[in-house]
Amino acid sequence: MLLAQAWIHDLDPFLVEFSEGIGLRWYGLSYIAGFLVAWLLLRGLARSERTPLRPEMAGDLLLACVVGVLVGGRLGYVLFYEPSLLWSFEASAPWWGLLAIHRGGMASHGGMIGVIVAGWIVARRWQLGPRHVFDALAVAAPPGLAFGRIANFINGELWGRPLPPEAQAAPPWYAIKYPEELLTAPAEVQMAALESLGPLASGTDPIGNAVRAAASGNAEVAERLAPHLTAYWPSQIFQATAEGPVLLAVVLAAWFLWRNRRPGTVGAIWLLSYGILRI
């Protein structure tokens, strides 16, 4: 919704929620969409006869990459950001914190390492040069990265940088405000928000209730909370555009226009371009 010239984030992370916390999430669908498009791209590259890969190899390579993304992405998150999950156990499924991927926690760089390892294993099995496989994966990866960033936007995570202070009073239409910010805001900010809410503040956890109401689309609550929220750049959309269409255009240009390139060139261009675009 457009409130105070900025959009109050109220997107639901679930496409369908069967019960509390269980359902079909956009984040999971982004992985499925990314893998499907990757499979189509791999088959298309194999049919172009510019790679030793054959069309029937696309399925095996994709399956290896699925395992690499899931295992590498989860291990990367746990090892780099939350190692305590390695020794966290619960009485309910999935029992081990490492396996609780339904609560989020996937590192993109861990997933990339997993894909590199998977590609190397598959290349050895097929007795192909690993650089041929990495070139093909460089073309197949950008759509999945873009879908993942869009899912980050829907989930309201990875906020990025706030707009400069001079733009906070009247933020532009593309700015995003996240109600969840109030949950960790200083006490004086929370008190000011409660005063703005007036009779709309209710329950033993009025801030939490108001945040959940605004995040669920309650326009009146969101309008009263908006002045107490920080306006952010839509960084997830910027990242989705850079890591998806822009990166794909770069690697496709290298693939089809650079005819006398050496194996591994497209993969190297992908790594260089991805690093620049992330910065």
KEKE-3310 file (N, C-alpha, C; in steps of 0.2 Angstrom, whole numbers, plus 5000, padded with zeros to 4 digits):
npx = (5004:5002:5008:5011:5019:5028:5030:5022:5028:5019:5017:5013:5023:5018:5011:5000:4994:4993:4992:4997:5012:5015:5015:5014:5027:5033:5047:5051:5045:5052:5065:5061:5056:5068:5076:5069:5070:5083:5086:5080:5088:5100:5097:5095:5107:5115:5109:5113:5125:5137:5145:5152:5142:5128:5110:5103:5110:5107:5097:5103:5114:5107:5100:5111:5115:5104:5105:5118:5115:5106:5112:5125:5120:5113:5123:5132:5126:5124:5137:5144:5135:5126:5132:5128:5117:5122:5123:5110:5095:5079:5063:5053:5050:5060:5070:5084:5093:5101:5094:5082:5076:5065:5063:5070:5086:5098:5113:5119:5132:5137:5128:5133:5146:5142:5137:5148:5156:5147:5146:5159:5160:5151:5157:5168:5163:5157:5168:5172:5179:5180:5178:5170:5158:5156:5155:5143:5134:5136:5128:5115:5113:5109:5094:5089:5095:5089:5075:5076:5080:5069:5060:5066:5062:5048:5047:5051:5065:5083:5085:5094:5101:5095:5086:5094:5096:5089:5079:5070:5059:5050:5048:5051:5040:5044:5051:5053:5045:5047:5037:5041:5053:5050:5050:5063:5066:5072:5067:5060:5056:5047:5037:5033:5027:5016:5009:5004:4996:4986:4970:4970:4981:4983:4981:4993:5005:5007:5015:5020:5008:5003:5013:5011:4998:5000:5009:5000:4992:4983:4977:4974:4982:4995:4996:4997:5008:5018:5025:5035:5044:5058:5063:5068:5079:5073:5081:5082:5075:5083:5094:5089:5087:5100:5107:5100:5092:5102:5115:5113:5112:5125:5133:5127:5130:5144:5144:5139:5144:5157:5167:5179:5183:5191:5188:5180:5180:5168:5163:5172:5169:5157:5159:5167:5158:5147:5152:5155:5142:5136:5142)
npy = (4994:5012:5023:5038:5042:5031:5013:5002:4987:4972:4960:4942:4929:4916:4907:4898:4894:4881:4877:4885:4892:4882:4877:4882:4890:4906:4907:4894:4890:4899:4892:4881:4886:4892:4881:4874:4883:4883:4870:4870:4880:4873:4862:4869:4875:4863:4858:4867:4864:4869:4865:4851:4845:4835:4834:4825:4825:4835:4833:4825:4833:4844:4838:4835:4848:4853:4846:4851:4865:4865:4857:4864:4877:4877:4872:4882:4893:4889:4887:4899:4909:4905:4894:4888:4880:4868:4860:4861:4854:4848:4842:4840:4837:4844:4839:4841:4856:4860:4854:4861:4869:4874:4885:4895:4902:4901:4901:4911:4911:4899:4890:4892:4886:4873:4870:4871:4861:4850:4851:4848:4835:4829:4831:4824:4811:4810:4811:4823:4840:4849:4863:4865:4861:4871:4882:4880:4880:4893:4900:4895:4898:4913:4915:4908:4915:4927:4924:4920:4932:4940:4932:4935:4948:4947:4940:4950:4952:4955:4969:4980:4996:5011:5025:5041:5053:5065:5062:5055:5061:5064:5051:5044:5035:5023:5018:5007:5002:4993:4985:4977:4982:4989:4980:4979:4992:5007:5010:5023:5025:5015:5019:5031:5026:5018:5029:5035:5025:5024:5020:5008:5001:4986:4972:4961:4962:4975:4981:4971:4965:4976:4977:4964:4966:4977:4971:4962:4969:4978:4993:5005:5003:5002:5015:5023:5018:5021:5034:5032:5023:5017:5022:5012:5008:4999:4986:4972:4971:4978:4969:4958:4961:4964:4952:4943:4946:4956:4949:4937:4942:4946:4934:4926:4934:4932:4919:4916:4926:4926:4917:4910:4907:4900:4885:4888:4901:4908:4904:4911:4924:4925:4924:4936:4946:4944:4947:4960:4966:4962:4971)
npz = (5000:4997:5008:5016:5006:5004:5003:5013:5019:5016:5012:5010:5015:5012:4999:5000:5015:5026:5039:5054:5051:5042:5025:5008:5002:4995:4994:4993:4981:4973:4972:4965:4953:4948:4947:4937:4926:4924:4920:4907:4901:4901:4893:4881:4878:4876:4865:4856:4852:4855:4865:4875:4882:4882:4877:4885:4897:4904:4914:4924:4928:4933:4944:4952:4955:4962:4974:4978:4979:4990:5001:5001:5003:5015:5024:5022:5028:5041:5046:5044:5049:5059:5069:5080:5078:5074:5086:5091:5097:5096:5103:5093:5075:5063:5073:5073:5073:5061:5051:5050:5039:5035:5042:5037:5032:5022:5013:5000:4995:5000:4993:4981:4982:4984:4972:4963:4968:4965:4951:4947:4952:4943:4931:4931:4932:4919:4912:4907:4904:4918:4916:4905:4910:4920:4913:4907:4918:4922:4914:4917:4930:4933:4932:4943:4954:4952:4955:4968:4975:4973:4980:4993:4994:4995:5007:5015:5019:5021:5020:5016:5013:5021:5015:5012:5026:5023:5014:5022:5028:5018:5009:4993:4981:4979:4990:5004:5019:5033:5045:5055:5059:5071:5081:5086:5089:5098:5115:5116:5103:5101:5111:5106:5095:5100:5106:5094:5089:5098:5103:5096:5100:5108:5119:5128:5122:5114:5104:5096:5092:5084:5074:5068:5063:5054:5045:5040:5032:5038:5035:5043:5055:5049:5043:5055:5060:5051:5051:5061:5056:5046:5030:5016:5003:4989:4989:4987:4975:4966:4967:4962:4948:4944:4946:4939:4925:4920:4923:4916:4903:4901:4902:4892:4880:4881:4878:4866:4857:4858:4850:4849:4862:4876:4886:4901:4901:4901:4913:4921:4918:4922:4937:4939:4934:4943:4955:4954:4951:4963:4972)
capx = (5000:5006:5006:5016:5024:5032:5026:5023:5028:5013:5017:5013:5028:5015:5006:4995:4996:4988:4991:5002:5019:5016:5011:5018:5030:5036:5054:5052:5043:5058:5070:5058:5056:5075:5079:5066:5073:5090:5086:5078:5094:5105:5096:5096:5114:5117:5107:5117:5131:5143:5147:5152:5136:5122:5104:5101:5114:5104:5093:5108:5118:5102:5099:5117:5115:5099:5109:5123:5112:5102:5117:5129:5117:5112:5129:5136:5122:5125:5144:5146:5131:5123:5135:5125:5112:5125:5122:5103:5091:5072:5059:5049:5053:5065:5074:5091:5093:5104:5089:5076:5077:5058:5063:5075:5093:5102:5118:5120:5139:5137:5125:5138:5151:5139:5136:5154:5158:5143:5148:5166:5159:5148:5161:5173:5159:5156:5175:5172:5183:5175:5177:5164:5152:5156:5153:5135:5131:5136:5122:5109:5112:5106:5087:5087:5097:5084:5069:5078:5080:5062:5057:5068:5058:5041:5048:5053:5071:5088:5082:5098:5102:5090:5087:5098:5091:5085:5073:5066:5053:5045:5051:5048:5035:5048:5054:5050:5045:5046:5034:5045:5058:5048:5051:5069:5067:5073:5061:5057:5052:5041:5032:5030:5022:5010:5005:5001:4991:4980:4965:4972:4986:4979:4984:4999:5011:5004:5019:5020:5001:5002:5017:5008:4992:5002:5012:4995:4988:4979:4979:4974:4987:5001:4996:4999:5015:5023:5030:5040:5048:5063:5062:5073:5079:5071:5088:5081:5073:5090:5099:5086:5088:5107:5109:5096:5093:5109:5120:5111:5114:5132:5135:5125:5134:5151:5144:5137:5147:5165:5167:5185:5185:5193:5183:5181:5180:5161:5162:5176:5166:5151:5162:5169:5152:5143:5155:5154:5135:5134:5145)
capy = (5000:5018:5027:5043:5042:5025:5007:4998:4980:4968:4954:4936:4924:4910:4907:4895:4892:4876:4879:4890:4890:4876:4879:4883:4897:4909:4906:4887:4891:4902:4887:4876:4890:4893:4874:4872:4887:4881:4864:4872:4883:4868:4858:4873:4875:4857:4857:4872:4860:4873:4862:4844:4842:4832:4836:4820:4826:4841:4831:4823:4839:4848:4835:4836:4855:4854:4843:4855:4871:4864:4856:4869:4883:4876:4872:4889:4898:4887:4888:4906:4914:4902:4888:4885:4875:4861:4857:4863:4849:4849:4836:4839:4837:4839:4837:4844:4863:4860:4852:4865:4873:4878:4892:4900:4901:4898:4906:4910:4909:4892:4886:4892:4882:4867:4869:4870:4854:4846:4851:4845:4828:4826:4832:4818:4805:4810:4812:4830:4845:4853:4870:4865:4861:4877:4887:4879:4882:4900:4902:4892:4901:4919:4916:4906:4920:4933:4922:4920:4939:4942:4929:4939:4954:4945:4938:4956:4951:4958:4976:4984:5002:5016:5031:5046:5056:5071:5059:5051:5065:5063:5046:5043:5030:5016:5017:5002:5003:4987:4986:4973:4986:4992:4975:4980:4999:5009:5011:5029:5025:5011:5022:5035:5022:5017:5035:5036:5020:5026:5014:5003:4997:4981:4965:4961:4964:4979:4983:4965:4965:4981:4975:4959:4969:4981:4967:4958:4973:4983:5000:5010:5002:5004:5022:5026:5016:5024:5040:5029:5018:5020:5021:5009:5007:4992:4983:4966:4972:4980:4963:4953:4964:4964:4945:4940:4948:4959:4944:4932:4945:4946:4927:4924:4937:4929:4912:4916:4931:4925:4910:4906:4907:4894:4882:4891:4908:4910:4904:4916:4931:4925:4926:4943:4950:4943:4950:4968:4967:4962:4977)
capz = (5000:4997:5014:5018:5000:5004:5003:5019:5017:5019:5008:5014:5013:5009:4993:5003:5022:5028:5046:5057:5049:5037:5019:5002:5003:4989:4994:4990:4974:4969:4970:4960:4947:4946:4944:4930:4920:4923:4916:4901:4898:4900:4887:4875:4877:4874:4858:4852:4849:4857:4872:4874:4885:4877:4880:4890:4903:4908:4920:4929:4930:4937:4950:4956:4957:4967:4980:4979:4982:4996:5006:5002:5005:5022:5028:5022:5033:5048:5047:5043:5053:5065:5070:5086:5075:5074:5092:5093:5096:5099:5103:5087:5069:5061:5078:5073:5070:5055:5046:5050:5033:5034:5046:5033:5033:5016:5011:4993:4993:5002:4988:4975:4983:4983:4964:4960:4970:4961:4944:4947:4952:4937:4925:4932:4930:4912:4909:4903:4907:4923:4914:4901:4914:4924:4908:4906:4924:4923:4910:4920:4937:4934:4934:4950:4958:4952:4958:4975:4977:4973:4986:4998:4994:4997:5014:5019:5022:5017:5019:5013:5016:5022:5011:5016:5031:5020:5011:5026:5030:5013:5005:4987:4981:4978:4996:5007:5026:5036:5051:5059:5062:5078:5086:5089:5089:5104:5119:5115:5097:5103:5115:5101:5090:5104:5107:5088:5089:5103:5105:5091:5103:5112:5121:5132:5117:5109:5098:5092:5089:5079:5069:5064:5060:5048:5040:5037:5028:5041:5033:5048:5059:5045:5042:5061:5062:5046:5053:5065:5052:5042:5023:5014:4996:4987:4987:4984:4967:4963:4966:4957:4942:4942:4947:4935:4918:4918:4923:4911:4896:4900:4900:4885:4875:4880:4876:4858:4853:4858:4847:4850:4869:4879:4891:4907:4900:4903:4920:4924:4917:4927:4943:4939:4934:4949:4961:4952:4952:4970:4975)
cpx = (5004:5003:5012:5022:5029:5027:5027:5022:5023:5012:5017:5018:5025:5011:5000:4998:4991:4987:4997:5009:5020:5012:5016:5020:5033:5043:5055:5050:5049:5063:5067:5058:5063:5078:5076:5069:5080:5091:5084:5084:5099:5104:5096:5103:5117:5115:5110:5123:5138:5146:5147:5146:5131:5115:5101:5105:5111:5101:5098:5112:5113:5101:5105:5117:5110:5102:5114:5121:5110:5107:5122:5126:5116:5118:5133:5132:5124:5132:5146:5142:5128:5126:5131:5119:5115:5124:5115:5099:5084:5068:5054:5053:5055:5071:5081:5090:5096:5099:5083:5076:5070:5058:5068:5082:5097:5106:5119:5127:5140:5134:5130:5143:5149:5138:5142:5157:5153:5145:5155:5165:5156:5152:5166:5169:5158:5163:5175:5177:5178:5174:5171:5158:5151:5153:5145:5132:5131:5130:5115:5108:5108:5098:5085:5089:5092:5077:5070:5078:5073:5058:5060:5064:5051:5042:5050:5060:5077:5087:5087:5099:5096:5091:5091:5093:5087:5079:5068:5059:5048:5048:5048:5044:5038:5051:5050:5050:5043:5043:5038:5051:5056:5049:5058:5071:5069:5066:5057:5053:5046:5035:5029:5025:5016:5006:5001:4995:4985:4976:4967:4977:4982:4984:4990:5006:5008:5008:5019:5013:5000:5007:5014:5002:4994:5005:5006:4990:4983:4981:4979:4980:4994:5001:4999:5006:5020:5027:5036:5045:5053:5062:5068:5073:5076:5077:5087:5079:5079:5094:5096:5087:5095:5109:5105:5097:5099:5114:5119:5113:5121:5135:5133:5128:5141:5150:5143:5141:5155:5166:5173:5187:5187:5188:5185:5180:5173:5160:5166:5173:5160:5153:5163:5163:5148:5146:5155:5147:5133:5137:5141)
cpy = (5006:5022:5031:5042:5036:5019:5003:4990:4976:4962:4947:4931:4917:4911:4904:4892:4887:4876:4883:4888:4885:4878:4879:4890:4899:4907:4899:4887:4894:4897:4883:4880:4891:4886:4872:4876:4885:4875:4866:4875:4878:4864:4862:4874:4869:4856:4862:4869:4865:4871:4855:4841:4840:4834:4831:4821:4831:4839:4829:4829:4843:4845:4836:4843:4856:4852:4848:4862:4870:4862:4861:4876:4883:4876:4879:4894:4896:4889:4895:4911:4911:4895:4884:4880:4868:4857:4859:4857:4850:4842:4835:4839:4844:4837:4841:4851:4864:4858:4856:4871:4877:4884:4897:4898:4897:4903:4905:4908:4901:4887:4886:4887:4874:4865:4868:4863:4849:4845:4848:4837:4825:4826:4826:4812:4805:4810:4818:4835:4849:4860:4870:4865:4868:4883:4886:4881:4889:4903:4900:4895:4907:4919:4913:4911:4926:4931:4922:4927:4942:4939:4933:4945:4952:4943:4944:4955:4954:4965:4980:4990:5007:5021:5036:5050:5062:5068:5055:5054:5064:5058:5045:5036:5023:5014:5011:5003:4996:4987:4982:4977:4988:4987:4976:4987:5001:5010:5017:5029:5020:5015:5027:5032:5020:5023:5036:5031:5021:5020:5008:4998:4992:4975:4966:4963:4969:4981:4977:4964:4970:4979:4969:4961:4973:4976:4962:4962:4977:4990:5005:5010:5004:5011:5026:5024:5020:5029:5037:5024:5021:5018:5018:5009:5000:4988:4976:4966:4974:4973:4958:4955:4963:4957:4941:4942:4951:4953:4939:4935:4945:4939:4925:4927:4934:4922:4912:4921:4929:4918:4906:4906:4900:4892:4886:4898:4911:4910:4909:4923:4931:4927:4933:4947:4950:4947:4958:4970:4967:4968:4983)
cpz = (5000:5003:5015:5012:5000:5005:5009:5017:5020:5015:5012:5011:5010:5003:4996:5010:5025:5035:5048:5055:5044:5031:5013:5001:4996:4989:4991:4983:4970:4967:4965:4953:4944:4943:4937:4925:4919:4919:4909:4897:4897:4894:4881:4873:4874:4866:4853:4849:4850:4863:4871:4878:4880:4881:4886:4897:4907:4915:4926:4932:4935:4944:4955:4959:4962:4974:4983:4982:4989:5002:5007:5005:5013:5026:5028:5027:5040:5050:5048:5048:5059:5067:5076:5084:5075:5080:5095:5092:5099:5099:5097:5081:5067:5066:5079:5069:5063:5049:5046:5045:5032:5038:5043:5035:5028:5014:5004:4991:4995:4996:4982:4976:4982:4976:4961:4962:4966:4954:4943:4947:4946:4931:4926:4930:4923:4908:4904:4907:4912:4920:4909:4905:4918:4919:4907:4912:4925:4919:4913:4927:4937:4936:4941:4955:4958:4956:4966:4978:4977:4979:4993:4999:4997:5005:5018:5023:5018:5015:5015:5016:5016:5017:5015:5021:5028:5016:5015:5028:5024:5008:4999:4987:4981:4985:5000:5015:5029:5043:5057:5062:5069:5083:5090:5090:5097:5108:5117:5108:5098:5106:5111:5097:5094:5105:5100:5087:5093:5104:5101:5095:5108:5114:5126:5128:5112:5103:5093:5088:5083:5073:5064:5060:5053:5043:5037:5033:5031:5039:5038:5053:5055:5044:5049:5063:5057:5048:5058:5062:5047:5035:5020:5006:4994:4985:4984:4977:4963:4962:4961:4950:4939:4942:4942:4927:4916:4917:4917:4904:4895:4898:4894:4879:4875:4877:4868:4854:4853:4856:4848:4857:4871:4884:4898:4907:4902:4910:4924:4923:4921:4934:4944:4939:4940:4954:4960:4954:4959:4974:4973)
residu = (MET:LEU:LEU:ALA:GLN:ALA:TRP:ILE:HIS:ASP:LEU:ASP:PRO:PHE:LEU:VAL:GLU:PHE:SER:GLU:GLY:ILE:GLY:LEU:ARG:TRP:TYR:GLY:LEU:SER:TYR:ILE:ALA:GLY:PHE:LEU:VAL:ALA:TRP:LEU:LEU:LEU:ARG:GLY:LEU:ALA:ARG:SER:GLU:ARG:THR:PRO:LEU:ARG:PRO:GLU:MET:ALA:GLY:ASP:LEU:LEU:LEU:ALA:CYS:VAL:VAL:GLY:VAL:LEU:VAL:GLY:GLY:ARG:LEU:GLY:TYR:VAL:LEU:PHE:TYR:GLU:PRO:SER:LEU:LEU:TRP:SER:PHE:GLU:ALA:SER:ALA:PRO:TRP:TRP:GLY:LEU:LEU:ALA:ILE:HIS:ARG:GLY:GLY:MET:ALA:SER:HIS:GLY:GLY:MET:ILE:GLY:VAL:ILE:VAL:ALA:GLY:TRP:ILE:VAL:ALA:ARG:ARG:TRP:GLN:LEU:GLY:PRO:ARG:HIS:VAL:PHE:ASP:ALA:LEU:ALA:VAL:ALA:ALA:PRO:PRO:GLY:LEU:ALA:PHE:GLY:ARG:ILE:ALA:ASN:PHE:ILE:ASN:GLY:GLU:LEU:TRP:GLY:ARG:PRO:LEU:PRO:PRO:GLU:ALA:GLN:ALA:ALA:PRO:PRO:TRP:TYR:ALA:ILE:LYS:TYR:PRO:GLU:GLU:LEU:LEU:THR:ALA:PRO:ALA:GLU:VAL:GLN:MET:ALA:ALA:LEU:GLU:SER:LEU:GLY:PRO:LEU:ALA:SER:GLY:THR:ASP:PRO:ILE:GLY:ASN:ALA:VAL:ARG:ALA:ALA:ALA:SER:GLY:ASN:ALA:GLU:VAL:ALA:GLU:ARG:LEU:ALA:PRO:HIS:LEU:THR:ALA:TYR:TRP:PRO:SER:GLN:ILE:PHE:GLN:ALA:THR:ALA:GLU:GLY:PRO:VAL:LEU:LEU:ALA:VAL:VAL:LEU:ALA:ALA:TRP:PHE:LEU:TRP:ARG:ASN:ARG:ARG:PRO:GLY:THR:VAL:GLY:ALA:ILE:TRP:LEU:LEU:SER:TYR:GLY:ILE:LEU:ARG:ILE)
# end
